[in-house]
Amino acid sequence: MTAIPTFDPPVDVVREAAARFGTPLYLYDATTLSALAVEVAGFGGPFGFTPRFAIKANPTRAILRLFADAGLSFDASTTHEARRAILAGIAPERIQLTSQMLGEGFEDLVREGVGFTACSLAQLERYGQAFPGTSATLRINPGEGSGHNNRTNVAGPDASFGVWHAHVPDALKLAARHDVRLRGAHHHVGSGGDPARWAEIASVTLDIVRTMPDVTTVNLGGGFKVGRMPGEPSSDLSAAAAAADRLLREFATETGRQLHLEIEPGTYLTATGGAVIGSVQDVVTTGAAGRVFVKLDVGMAEILRPSIYGAQHPIDFLARDPAGELGGARSLLVVGPCCESGDLLTPTKGDPEGLAPRELPLPSLGDLAVVGGAGAYCASMPAKHYNSIPAAPELLVRADGTLELVRRRQSLDDLLRDEL
Ligand SMILES: Cc1ncc(COP(=O)(O)O)c(C=O)c1O
């Protein structure tokens, strides 16, 4: 476990962004994201390596472009994500579709060159009928998963993702019937779990690959844990890389097969590269023996993770005026503006229903708040349009320090446009 490049937004940039674009807003840092891309690209494999970015973590065009320029390939979870990446200028051959459903335009994407991962026997059947005589990847549920909680554990008997390991022989027969060669094996077993488990389950999947004679590439997914809170450690990528290297070399020695390695992190590449900036709308108390709530204009409509996982994100207040000052430290609950008691930015770790006040300096109305660790699964996974809140804009701090608006704030008209 180690520390990773992390964006700590400078106070003048936060004030400038808030003054020019209003709050709430997402703020990303190109320098941090590029440094993370360099780390992931350096993971390597003994017999060839392709690093992919899991688009779901942050699909905004500027982020996709930044990672494309850094040499990464892409993992798309839906046909929409794959098309979005192509529209961002990414070559279809650099995109692999690993989706829970074969949605709109799936055949077109494959014809254009997008790689295909069958995530179920039914998907493999549909692919085989449409593209006989080609090759594909098989997503396998190796029977064991790992994640920072049950919702991010996506393998094992309680998960619907991939072909259950005992059904791999059926997949091989089905593929053979359509003359489809299963050249890739894929697993993604969860997000934010224990790194040692990551290596253990990789070994289980490699055992399954022994029974898949055509496989030349193994994709071990994403899932590298990232520490967002001060002092919270992140996965040591070099340790994971060393474990993968050892497993692949042992596999090669035993079988004579040199497998190309892929990984596809989302969280690791983006989580610490972004923050959400908000402003204090209200401070209310429930009496002398009660609570002190600081109400922000940032909540579940921008950052849902605390409400659904009990995820912990650092929160810092900042006087809006450079000459201003925050109050003394108090035990504060920080909440969002939605009419929902679950719109809480300070839940108990792992328990979205628990209240965990934090010792923070008391801000005043209008002061700014920086919610950190918000580059992954925040702008891409909000409680969209709840309370008719338009999506917040996204800004990127370029390497030369310039602040660039990369997605504008939605208007109420944007929400209403499709109503008939
Ligand atoms: C198939 C697949 N690959 C990669 C990822 C990225 O996971 P993480 O953000 O934990 O790295 C996910 C996340 O859900 C996934 O479903």
The ligand as a Gaussian input file, in Angstrom:
#p B3LYP/6-31G(d) Opt

LIG

0 1
 C      -15.579000      -4.711000     -16.332000
 C      -14.974000      -3.648000     -15.481000
 N      -13.695000      -3.295000     -15.687000
 C      -13.105000      -2.322000     -14.968000
 C      -13.798000      -1.646000     -13.984000
 C      -13.091000      -0.558000     -13.215000
 O      -13.033000      -0.824000     -11.873000
 P      -12.242000       0.163000     -10.892000
 O      -12.847000       1.501000     -11.059000
 O      -12.459000      -0.408000      -9.539000
 O      -10.812000       0.118000     -11.310000
 C      -15.122000      -1.989000     -13.703000
 C      -15.870000      -1.292000     -12.643000
 O      -16.985000      -1.517000     -12.331000
 C      -15.732000      -3.016000     -14.485000
 O      -16.998000      -3.362000     -14.289000

